[in-house]
Amino acid sequence: MSMKRTILTTVAAWCLTLSAGAQTFAEDFADSTLRLDYILAGNSQEQHIYFSEAKQTSRWAGRKSRLAEVSLRGNGQITLSDHATGRPLFVHTFSTLFQEWQAEEEATRLERAFQTSFNVPMPKRPVDVRVTLTDFHDKVVGLLEHTLDPADILIRQATEPQEPFQYVWKGQTLADGSPDITACIDLVIVAEGYTHSEMDKFHTDCQRVVDALFAHEPFTSMKSRFNVVAVDAESAGSGPSLPHQKRWRRTAVGTHYDTFYTERYLMTDRMHRLYDLLDGIPFEHIIVLVNSDTYGGGGIYNQLTVSTSDHPTFRQVLVHEFGHAYGGLGDEYFYDDGYETMYPTDTEPWEPNLTTLVDFQSKWADMLPEGTAIPTPPAKVPDFRNLTSDEERRQLNAATQRVGVFEGGGYQSKGVYRPAQECRMKINEVEHFCPVCKRALVRITDFYTSQ
């Protein structure tokens, strides 16, 4: 090959690399959503992933920039790569109920299967899909790879909404008054355990969800970056199932208490059914609002938030669980009663508000006041179980603003550290997120909404 041709070839390759890096959403994706359904199965030692089906739904409501980046690692990842070139096009991280179950004692003697679904932008060309699950040491232990052709005739079409829905809040609107689903994070609230005659109550409860969520910083300051949609999914019976009372109900998405035999853990494993209810409705995050006055709920990162509507601690539980599902925040309380250690001391947690000090510099080291001891000795604060005055409540809430490295978190009293003595992610009696959790929520919102 001549020197001139070599130079021209090199320049052409360099230009192609620049062009690939600068490609826009519209070059690789259509403005619609590809829903991918999977089954996750196994036991405490094995994880298997099986593809179920694909479905094309309505417009794409997710991010249109930073497509191949991740904001948090999560416990799993789904990646779409160009089949012809191998170039990564889109990455989404998540956690699952299946992986939570693997830490239960039951998983040592039983194999089970769980559903999960993911929304990704509809590719214009064939893509290679890679789904991975990681263990508590951040090692890949479950893997599925398959190729998907957008022209596949077996991709189901479901572009029209199947359930009535209405906007409770529009963060930003277009010229015609319709919600701007590109500029905002689209949050759906799905009715669960509400009969046809209780839909007026559901709409009132949805407004209470909006009021509770946006009463907390940093959501108050970022309200214009969210759209909130109420989905009127009717149930045959009122309220969720309560197995410990032998009460089973036919509800929209099959929630029940006693998940993993923990009475207050209210969750559903019918993820495919839940996504069916949302066909044709642009969304990114899900709140399942359960018509119940019994304490309970749950939150799984980039999967869903479940909260009851009428318990006295409704506001606190809702915001706490949304912190898990939306912000990827970890629990900061500890009981030392877990069957398996979820945060081994040789691995840095992916949650932004927990550390094992393996890589503390990647967490909130830049927010520590100079001279802060590690671990940080706790200050004396009122007993949150026996608050008797507004002054005691003020003192307790003030503890959320002191950033340190306090031992105990992630269900373990030793080896895991949290950023505040008390926080919304630790106890219901504290009203606020600590500064570290607030920053994490701001960062993830910026990630979703920056264009």
C-alpha positions as CSV (number, residue, x, y, z in Angstrom):
1,M,0.0,0.0,0.0
2,S,1.4,3.5,-0.9
3,M,2.2,6.0,1.8
4,K,-0.5,8.4,0.3
5,R,-3.2,5.6,0.5
6,T,-2.1,4.7,4.0
7,I,-2.5,8.3,5.2
8,L,-5.9,8.6,3.5
9,T,-7.0,5.3,5.1
10,T,-5.9,6.4,8.5
11,V,-7.7,9.8,8.2
12,A,-10.9,8.0,7.0
13,A,-10.8,5.7,10.0
14,W,-10.2,8.6,12.3
15,C,-13.2,10.5,10.8
16,L,-15.4,7.4,11.1
17,T,-14.5,7.2,14.8
18,L,-15.4,10.8,15.4
19,S,-18.6,10.4,13.5
20,A,-19.6,7.3,15.5
21,G,-18.9,9.1,18.8
22,A,-21.0,12.1,17.7
23,Q,-24.0,10.1,16.5
24,T,-27.4,11.3,17.7
25,F,-30.3,9.3,19.1
26,A,-32.2,9.6,15.8
27,E,-29.4,7.9,13.8
28,D,-29.6,4.7,15.9
29,F,-33.1,4.6,17.3
30,A,-36.7,5.2,16.3
31,D,-38.9,7.3,18.6
32,S,-40.7,4.3,20.1
33,T,-40.1,1.9,22.9
34,L,-38.9,-1.7,22.7
35,R,-40.1,-3.7,25.7
36,L,-38.0,-6.8,26.5
37,D,-39.4,-9.5,28.9
38,Y,-37.2,-12.0,30.7
39,I,-37.4,-14.7,33.3
40,L,-34.8,-14.9,36.0
41,A,-34.4,-18.2,37.7
42,G,-32.1,-20.2,39.9
43,N,-31.2,-20.6,43.6
44,S,-28.6,-19.1,46.0
45,Q,-25.7,-20.4,43.9
46,E,-27.0,-20.2,40.3
47,Q,-28.6,-17.4,38.2
48,H,-30.2,-18.0,34.8
49,I,-31.7,-15.6,32.4
50,Y,-34.3,-16.5,29.7
51,F,-35.7,-14.3,27.0
52,S,-39.5,-14.3,27.0
53,E,-40.7,-11.9,24.3
54,A,-40.4,-8.4,22.8
55,K,-43.0,-5.8,22.3
56,Q,-43.0,-2.4,20.6
57,T,-45.0,0.2,22.4
58,S,-45.4,4.0,22.2
59,R,-43.0,6.9,22.0
60,W,-39.7,6.7,23.7
61,A,-39.8,8.5,27.0
62,G,-36.3,7.9,28.2
63,R,-33.0,9.8,27.9
64,K,-31.8,10.7,24.4
65,S,-28.2,11.6,25.4
66,R,-25.4,9.8,27.3
67,L,-27.0,6.6,26.0
68,A,-24.1,4.3,26.5
69,E,-23.3,5.7,30.0
70,V,-24.5,4.5,33.4
71,S,-25.3,6.6,36.4
72,L,-25.2,3.8,38.9
73,R,-23.9,0.2,38.6
74,G,-26.9,-1.6,40.1
75,N,-27.0,-5.4,40.4
76,G,-27.5,-6.0,36.7
77,Q,-27.1,-4.4,33.3
78,I,-28.7,-4.6,29.9
79,T,-26.7,-3.4,26.9
80,L,-27.6,-2.9,23.3
81,S,-24.8,-3.0,20.8
82,D,-24.8,-2.5,17.0
83,H,-24.8,-6.0,15.5
84,A,-22.6,-5.1,12.6
85,T,-19.9,-3.1,14.4
86,G,-20.2,-4.1,18.1
87,R,-20.5,-0.4,19.1
88,P,-22.4,0.0,22.3
89,L,-25.6,2.0,21.7
90,F,-27.6,1.9,25.0
91,V,-27.0,0.8,28.6
92,H,-29.5,0.5,31.4
93,T,-28.7,-0.7,35.0
94,F,-31.1,-2.2,37.5
95,S,-31.7,-4.5,40.4
96,T,-34.3,-7.3,40.8
97,L,-36.5,-9.0,43.3
98,F,-34.9,-12.3,42.2
99,Q,-31.5,-11.1,43.4
100,E,-33.0,-10.0,46.7
101,W,-34.5,-13.5,47.1
102,Q,-31.1,-15.1,46.5
103,A,-30.0,-13.8,49.8
104,E,-32.9,-15.5,51.6
105,E,-32.5,-18.9,53.3
106,E,-35.2,-20.3,51.1
107,A,-32.9,-19.9,48.1
108,T,-30.5,-22.5,49.6
109,R,-33.1,-25.3,49.2
110,L,-35.4,-24.2,46.4
111,E,-35.2,-23.0,42.8
112,R,-37.6,-20.2,41.8
113,A,-38.3,-18.1,38.7
114,F,-39.1,-14.3,38.7
115,Q,-40.3,-12.0,35.9
116,T,-38.6,-8.8,34.8
117,S,-39.1,-6.3,32.0
118,F,-37.0,-3.5,30.5
119,N,-37.9,-0.6,28.3
120,V,-35.2,0.4,25.8
121,P,-35.3,2.6,22.7
122,M,-36.4,0.9,19.5
123,P,-33.2,0.3,17.4
124,K,-33.3,0.9,13.6
125,R,-30.9,-1.9,12.9
126,P,-30.2,-5.4,14.4
127,V,-28.6,-5.2,17.8
128,D,-26.9,-7.6,20.1
129,V,-28.5,-7.6,23.6
130,R,-26.4,-8.5,26.6
131,V,-28.1,-9.0,30.0
132,T,-25.9,-9.6,33.0
133,L,-26.5,-10.2,36.7
134,T,-23.8,-9.6,39.3
135,D,-23.3,-11.0,42.8
136,F,-22.5,-9.1,46.0
137,H,-18.8,-9.0,45.0
138,D,-19.8,-7.3,41.7
139,K,-18.9,-10.4,39.7
140,V,-21.0,-11.4,36.7
141,V,-22.7,-14.7,37.6
142,G,-25.7,-14.6,35.2
143,L,-25.4,-13.8,31.4
144,L,-27.7,-14.0,28.4
145,E,-26.7,-12.7,24.9
146,H,-29.1,-12.7,22.0
147,T,-29.5,-10.8,18.7
148,L,-32.7,-8.8,18.0
149,D,-33.8,-7.6,14.6
150,P,-36.3,-4.7,14.7
151,A,-37.9,-6.2,11.6
152,D,-38.7,-9.5,13.4
153,I,-42.4,-10.2,12.8
154,L,-42.9,-11.7,16.2
155,I,-42.3,-8.4,18.0
156,R,-45.7,-7.7,19.3
157,Q,-47.3,-4.3,18.6
158,A,-49.0,-2.5,21.5
159,T,-48.8,1.2,20.8
160,E,-52.3,2.1,22.1
161,P,-53.0,2.5,25.8
162,Q,-55.0,-0.3,27.3
163,E,-55.8,1.5,30.6
164,P,-57.3,5.0,31.2
165,F,-54.7,7.5,32.4
166,Q,-54.5,11.2,33.2
167,Y,-51.6,13.5,34.1
168,V,-51.5,14.6,37.7
169,W,-48.6,16.9,37.2
170,K,-46.8,18.2,34.1
171,G,-43.3,19.5,34.7
172,Q,-43.0,21.0,31.3
173,T,-45.4,21.3,28.4
174,L,-45.2,21.7,24.6
175,A,-46.9,24.5,22.7
176,D,-50.1,22.5,22.4
177,G,-50.2,21.9,26.2
178,S,-49.2,18.3,26.0
179,P,-46.5,17.1,28.4
180,D,-42.9,17.2,27.3
181,I,-41.9,13.6,27.8
182,T,-38.4,14.2,26.4
183,A,-37.4,17.0,28.8
184,C,-38.9,15.4,31.9
185,I,-38.7,12.1,33.8
186,D,-42.0,10.3,33.3
187,L,-43.4,8.8,36.5
188,V,-46.5,6.6,36.5
189,I,-48.7,5.8,39.5
190,V,-50.5,2.6,39.0
191,A,-53.7,1.8,40.9
192,E,-53.6,-1.4,42.9
193,G,-56.4,-2.8,45.0
194,Y,-58.8,0.0,43.8
195,T,-62.2,-1.2,42.5
196,H,-64.1,0.7,39.8
197,S,-66.1,2.6,42.5
198,E,-62.8,3.6,44.3
199,M,-61.2,5.4,41.3
200,D,-62.1,8.9,42.7
201,K,-60.2,7.9,45.9
202,F,-57.3,6.8,43.7
203,H,-57.1,10.1,42.0
204,T,-57.1,11.9,45.4
205,D,-54.4,9.5,46.7
206,C,-52.3,10.3,43.6
207,Q,-52.4,14.0,44.4
208,R,-51.2,13.0,47.9
209,V,-48.3,11.1,46.3
210,V,-47.3,14.2,44.3
211,D,-47.6,16.4,47.4
212,A,-45.5,14.1,49.5
213,L,-42.8,13.5,47.0
214,F,-42.3,17.1,46.1
215,A,-42.4,18.3,49.7
216,H,-38.9,16.8,50.1
217,E,-35.7,18.3,48.7
218,P,-34.2,17.9,46.3
219,F,-37.5,17.0,44.6
220,T,-39.0,20.3,45.6
221,S,-36.4,22.2,43.6
222,M,-36.6,19.8,40.6
223,K,-40.4,19.5,40.3
224,S,-40.3,20.9,36.8
225,R,-38.3,17.9,35.6
226,F,-41.0,15.4,36.3
227,N,-44.3,14.4,34.7
228,V,-46.6,12.3,36.8
229,V,-49.3,10.1,35.3
230,A,-52.2,8.3,37.1
231,V,-53.1,4.9,35.6
232,D,-56.6,3.7,36.5
233,A,-56.0,-0.1,36.7
234,E,-59.1,-1.5,38.2
235,S,-59.0,-4.5,40.6
236,A,-61.8,-7.0,41.3
237,G,-61.3,-6.7,45.0
238,S,-60.4,-3.8,47.3
239,G,-57.0,-3.8,48.9
240,P,-54.0,-6.1,48.4
241,S,-53.6,-9.7,49.5
242,L,-52.6,-10.5,53.1
243,P,-51.3,-14.1,53.1
244,H,-50.7,-14.1,56.9
245,Q,-54.5,-13.5,57.3
246,K,-55.3,-16.0,54.5
247,R,-56.9,-13.2,52.5
248,W,-56.1,-13.4,48.8
249,R,-57.6,-10.8,46.3
250,R,-57.7,-10.5,42.6
251,T,-55.9,-7.2,42.0
252,A,-54.4,-5.4,39.0
253,V,-50.8,-6.4,39.6
254,G,-51.0,-9.1,42.3
255,T,-49.2,-7.3,45.2
256,H,-49.2,-9.1,48.5
257,Y,-47.7,-8.7,52.0
258,D,-45.4,-11.4,53.4
259,T,-42.9,-11.2,50.5
260,F,-40.1,-13.6,51.5
261,Y,-42.2,-14.3,54.6
262,T,-41.6,-10.8,55.9
263,E,-45.0,-9.5,56.9
264,R,-44.5,-5.8,56.1
265,Y,-42.7,-6.5,52.7
266,L,-45.4,-5.6,50.2
267,M,-44.3,-6.4,46.6
268,T,-45.4,-8.0,43.3
269,D,-43.5,-10.4,41.1
270,R,-45.9,-10.0,38.2
271,M,-43.7,-7.6,36.3
272,H,-45.0,-8.7,32.9
273,R,-48.5,-8.0,34.0
274,L,-47.5,-4.6,35.3
275,Y,-45.9,-3.6,32.1
276,D,-49.0,-4.9,30.2
277,L,-51.0,-2.3,32.0
278,L,-48.6,0.4,30.9
279,D,-48.7,-0.4,27.2
280,G,-48.9,2.8,25.2
281,I,-48.2,5.1,28.1
282,P,-44.8,6.8,28.0
283,F,-43.0,6.1,31.3
284,E,-39.6,5.7,32.9
285,H,-40.3,5.0,36.6
286,I,-43.2,3.2,38.3
287,I,-45.0,3.7,41.6
288,V,-47.6,1.0,42.5
289,L,-50.0,2.7,44.9
290,V,-51.7,0.1,47.0
291,N,-55.1,0.8,48.5
292,S,-54.4,-0.2,52.1
293,D,-54.0,1.3,55.6
294,T,-51.5,-1.4,56.7
295,Y,-47.8,-0.6,56.9
296,G,-45.7,-1.9,54.1
297,G,-44.0,-1.3,50.8
298,G,-40.7,-1.8,48.9
299,G,-38.4,-0.2,46.3
300,I,-36.1,-1.9,43.8
301,Y,-33.7,0.2,41.7
302,N,-35.0,1.0,38.2
303,Q,-37.8,-1.5,38.7
304,L,-40.6,-0.2,40.8
305,T,-41.7,1.5,44.0
306,V,-44.6,0.0,46.0
307,S,-46.3,2.0,48.8
308,T,-49.6,1.9,50.6
309,S,-52.0,4.8,50.5
310,D,-53.5,5.2,54.0
311,H,-51.1,4.2,56.7
312,P,-50.2,7.1,59.0
313,T,-46.5,6.9,57.8
314,F,-47.6,6.9,54.1
315,R,-45.5,10.0,53.3
316,Q,-42.3,8.8,54.9
317,V,-42.5,5.3,53.5
318,L,-43.3,6.5,50.0
319,V,-40.4,8.8,49.9
320,H,-38.0,6.3,51.4
321,E,-39.0,3.6,48.9
322,F,-38.8,6.0,46.0
323,G,-35.2,6.8,47.2
324,H,-34.4,3.1,46.6
325,A,-36.2,2.7,43.3
326,Y,-35.3,6.0,41.7
327,G,-32.1,7.1,43.3
328,G,-30.5,3.7,44.0
329,L,-30.1,4.7,47.7
330,G,-29.3,1.9,50.1
331,D,-31.0,1.3,53.5
332,E,-29.0,2.9,56.2
333,Y,-30.5,0.9,59.1
334,F,-29.1,-2.4,60.4
335,Y,-30.4,-5.4,62.3
336,D,-27.7,-8.0,61.7
337,D,-30.5,-10.5,61.1
338,G,-29.8,-11.2,57.4
339,Y,-29.2,-14.8,56.2
340,E,-26.4,-13.6,54.0
341,T,-24.0,-10.6,54.1
342,M,-25.1,-8.3,51.2
343,Y,-22.2,-5.9,51.6
344,P,-18.9,-7.9,51.9
345,T,-16.0,-5.9,53.2
346,D,-13.8,-6.5,50.1
347,T,-16.3,-4.8,47.7
348,E,-17.4,-1.2,47.5
349,P,-21.2,-1.0,47.3
350,W,-22.7,0.6,44.2
351,E,-25.3,2.5,46.3
352,P,-24.1,6.2,46.6
353,N,-24.9,6.4,50.3
354,L,-23.1,3.3,51.6
355,T,-19.4,2.5,51.7
356,T,-17.2,-0.3,53.0
357,L,-14.2,2.1,52.7
358,V,-12.7,0.0,49.8
359,D,-13.2,3.0,47.5
360,F,-14.5,5.7,49.8
361,Q,-13.0,8.4,47.5
362,S,-15.6,7.6,44.9
363,K,-18.4,8.3,47.5
364,W,-18.7,11.4,49.7
365,A,-15.1,11.9,50.8
366,D,-15.2,15.4,49.1
367,M,-18.1,16.3,51.4
368,L,-16.4,15.5,54.7
369,P,-15.6,18.5,57.0
370,E,-11.9,18.7,57.6
371,G,-10.7,16.6,60.5
372,T,-13.7,14.3,60.5
373,A,-12.9,11.0,62.2
374,I,-13.4,7.8,60.4
375,P,-15.5,6.1,61.7
376,T,-17.3,9.2,63.0
377,P,-18.5,9.0,66.7
378,P,-22.3,9.6,66.9
379,A,-23.6,12.7,68.6
380,K,-26.2,12.5,71.4
381,V,-29.6,12.9,69.9
382,P,-33.2,12.4,71.2
383,D,-34.5,8.9,71.2
384,F,-36.5,8.8,68.0
385,R,-38.9,6.3,69.5
386,N,-39.9,8.7,72.3
387,L,-40.0,12.2,70.8
388,T,-42.1,14.4,73.1
389,S,-41.5,18.0,71.8
390,D,-40.9,20.0,68.6
391,E,-37.4,20.8,69.9
392,E,-36.5,17.2,70.1
393,R,-37.8,16.7,66.5
394,R,-35.7,19.6,65.4
395,Q,-32.6,18.2,67.1
396,L,-33.2,14.8,65.5
397,N,-33.7,16.3,62.0
398,A,-30.5,18.4,62.5
399,A,-28.6,15.2,62.7
400,T,-29.3,14.6,59.0
401,Q,-27.2,17.6,58.0
402,R,-24.0,16.5,59.7
403,V,-21.9,14.5,57.1
404,G,-19.6,11.9,58.5
405,V,-18.7,8.2,58.2
406,F,-21.0,6.4,60.7
407,E,-20.6,2.7,61.1
408,G,-23.7,0.6,60.5
409,G,-25.8,0.4,57.4
410,G,-27.0,-1.9,54.7
411,Y,-28.5,-4.2,57.4
412,Q,-25.0,-4.7,59.0
413,S,-23.8,-3.0,62.2
414,K,-20.1,-3.6,61.3
415,G,-18.0,-3.0,58.2
416,V,-20.6,-0.8,56.3
417,Y,-20.8,2.9,56.8
418,R,-23.4,5.6,56.1
419,P,-23.0,9.3,55.6
420,A,-25.3,10.7,58.3
421,Q,-26.2,9.7,61.8
422,E,-29.9,9.8,60.9
423,C,-31.5,10.2,57.5
424,R,-34.7,9.6,55.6
425,M,-33.1,6.3,54.4
426,K,-32.6,5.2,58.0
427,I,-35.7,6.0,60.1
428,N,-39.2,7.3,59.4
429,E,-38.9,9.9,62.2
430,V,-36.4,12.0,60.2
431,E,-38.1,14.2,57.7
432,H,-35.1,14.9,55.4
433,F,-32.6,13.3,53.2
434,C,-29.0,13.9,54.3
435,P,-26.7,16.0,52.1
436,V,-25.1,13.0,50.5
437,C,-28.5,11.4,49.5
438,K,-29.7,14.8,48.2
439,R,-26.6,15.1,46.0
440,A,-27.1,11.6,44.7
441,L,-30.7,12.3,43.8
442,V,-29.7,15.5,42.0
443,R,-27.0,13.7,40.1
444,I,-29.3,10.9,38.8
445,T,-32.0,13.5,37.8
446,D,-29.3,15.4,35.9
447,F,-28.3,12.2,34.2
448,Y,-31.9,11.5,33.0
449,T,-32.8,15.0,31.9
450,S,-29.6,16.5,30.5
451,Q,-29.9,16.7,26.7
